[in-house]
Amino acid sequence: MILSLLIAVPMLGALVVALLPRTANGALAKQVAVGVSLLTLVMSLFTLREFDLDSAGYQLTENAEWIGALGVHWALGVNGIGLTMIFLTTVLTPIVLIASWHDKEHEPERTNTYFAWMLVLEALAIGVFSATDVFMFYVLFEATLIPIYFLIGAHGTGQRSYAAVKFLIYNLVGGLLMLASIVGLYVLSTQQGGPSFLHSDLMRLDMSQSTERLLFLGFFIAFAIKAPLWPLHTWLPDAAASATPGTSVLMVSVIDKVGTFGMIRWCLELFPGASEWASPVVLVLAAISIIYGALLAIGQDDLRRLIALTSVSHFGFIVMGIFAFTTVSMTGSVLYMFNHGLSTAVLFLVAGMMIYRRGSGRISDFGGVQKVAPVLGGVLLIGGLSSLSLPGLAPFVSEFLVLAGTFTRSIPIAAVATLGIVLAAVYILLMYQRTMTGPLNEETAKFTDLSRREVGLLAPAIALIIGLGFYPQPLLDLIEPAVTPVVQTVGVGDPPQRALFDISSSTTEGGHE
């Protein structure tokens, strides 16, 4: 019941927050929302404690008939991958809610709905990461579009209507393709014993090569849009530029991970043959995403667009690690999903604080900020260095694992991806130089440094970034047992280790026998 409770608590909390009396500053709604998110975090920690690290299968399972005629079940369960994503969700949500404390101070009548939608999004995300019935997964997958649409369209800034509609159209198209594949799975399961959408039942289905590939494409395209993967990424910069910082964090750090999570749980496990068939193309698309996202980020003058485009590059690394089909690379990808969520959250939230103080999101409108706000500059530097995977910070370990695993599968792809590390240093350091160094202008001279509240809400994410940079083993112990069976299911197997040079031991010193 713990997984159902994890979904129910924030969902019921959202209903309570929405129905609370509207006050002048919305303080009551904010306090209740933060309290609910902290309760959910405590429950997720209890779930972690109950999880058996030595087991590779799904644990804490629940299964109840939902729509009997169609074989649909309310089925929940988590392995190490799903639990990692749930923990990321419950850690980031209270941080986002506290960071969004003043977002609606000019529209206090909207405070209740704003915070309620965030709690709804948390509940749906937990449901998606724990669903083991593909029909239930699809319903929750599509349902996540609703709160994000309203968080952008009703509570965003700038071209919010355009961004919200573009986000909705892209993801609805992907969802319809997935639905077509789910219908195909329903037909196959009906023909082979009875309708079922359970993950365990679908893995036993027999299907022809062409059928498997068609069904795979329906799922993969939906997940590639959500991830997002080049060339299906164009909705993300627009959405991030128009959303509030808190919305951007939940969208990019949590909900977009549903795409890469879905590739592992549904594409690789249900369609292993098709996944292997598609892997050369997917690896090329991932490499393009890495380079393309980085190059566009270098040329950006908008803080939020820059961070969004860096995420396109980072998602390229994650997808590359998944479709390299090695235990090392896939473990690195799952760890990357968690670490990217932390570093991107810090960047978006600090960017939001800068924009709030300056009244502009253009990088060229800043300059010399670290002279008047050294703590802000320091936090931005940590977030930036984390994003470029500096050794000693959490993303370094995950990026190293992805590249090391990919190298054993494809040296050219790994080599191209390595260039992305260099480009990451360029776009992060250029952004820092243009905003934090140089002369002060009239507006930035008025900057105030981070308050205690702002430092306090960022501290947990920064602590995790530094802590996992030096000691990532707890998460690796959680992730690796769940990754190993997925690699085995695909059937490719870990390739033998390669040596760059052939060092022969048949010769003696001096080259003589």
Secondary structure, DSSP 8 states (H G I E B T S, - for coil): -HHHHHHHHHHHHHHHHHHS---SS-HHHHHHHHHHHHHHHHHHHHHHHHS-TT--S-EEEEEEEEEGGGTEEEEEEE-HHHHHHHHHHHHHHHHHHHHTTTTTTT-GGGHHHHHHHHHHHHHHHHHHHHB-BHHHHHHHHHHTHHHHHHHHHTT--SSHHHHHHHHHHHHHHHHHHHHHHHHHHHHHHHHTTS---BHHHHTT----HHHHHHHHHHHHHHHHHHTT-TTS-THHHHHHHHS-HHHHIIIIIIITHHHHHHIIIIIIHH-HHHHHHHHHHHHHHHHHHHHHHHHHHHT--BHHHHHHHHHHHHHHHHHHHHHTT-HHHHHHHHHHHHHHHHHHHHHHHHHHHHHHHHS--BGGG---HHHH-HHHHHHHHHHHHHHTT-TTSHHHHHHHHHHHHHHHH-HHHHHHHHHHHHHHHHHHHHHHHHHHSS---TTGGG-----HHHHHHHHHHHHHHHHHHH--HHHHHHHHHHHHHHHHHHT--------SS---SSS-TTS--
